[in-house]
Amino acid sequence: MPVAIISDIHGNLFALDAVLAAIESRKIKQIICPGDVAATGPQPREVIARLKQIGCPVVMENTD
């Protein structure tokens, strides 16, 4: 099963949505995020909500 690994989103919902669209177009069903999700970006709450919405497991990284 193909797995997508995404990280260093840093609160950038626009970029996250673009990456998620690319992952979806490749029919990848499993996504894992090793961290750096929300710090320093313009939309941290929205990014966290989107990751929860898609059921993506997240590991805390150095800026989380």
Secondary structure, 3 states (H helix, E strand, C coil): CCEEECCCCCCCHHHHHHHHHHHHHCCCCEEEECCCCCCCCCCHHHHHHHHHHCCCCECCCCCC
